[in-house]
Amino acid sequence: MTDGPITDEDPELLRATSRAVQYGVIEIARWASRKTTLDRLRPLVPDLVLTDLWLLLALDEHGAMRPGELAARQHVDRSTVTPQVRRLLHAGYAVRRPAPGDRRAALIDLTDKGRGVVDRAHLLADHAFALATADWTAEDRAAFGDLLGRFTRAIATLDALPIAAQETGGAGTD
C-alpha cells in the first residue's frame, strides 16, 4: 500500500473533488432522512420501515433471491434481514417460494402489492429528480446518472477504506 492516493491527478484537485462528492452524498442522505421526505414516503409503506422499502427495491432490481443473498446484497447480517423479510411477507409485499432445484431453500420475491409500492416509490423519486434538475440539460442529467452509477459500482467493490499513514500519523492499515 502506498502512503497517498493512487492517481496521476493533481492531489489538490483530487481532494477538492472528493470533498464535493462527500458533502454531496451527505446532503442527499440528509434530504432522504428529513421528516418532510419521510412523511411523503409514509403512505407508500404505512406498515413498514424505510429499510423495508430498500429490500423491496433490491428485489425489484435483482429479482427473487434467498434471504442470505438479500442480506449480502444489502451489506447487512442475515439476522438483520430476517425480521424485515417477515414483515414483508406478513404485510403481503413479498412471498416465499421454493427455489428451483433445491426444495430446502426458499426465494423471496415481490407480490403485486410489493411491485405497486416499488412503482410508486420510483414515481416519487422521478418527480424529485425532475424538480431538482429542472434547469439541467438532458445531457447533464444523463451524464450525472452515468457517472453516479459508475461511482457507486466502483465504491461497492471496496471492502474497507484504506487509511494512509500520512493521514493518521501512524502506520497505514488496509
Disulfide bonds with the S-S distance in Angstrom:
none
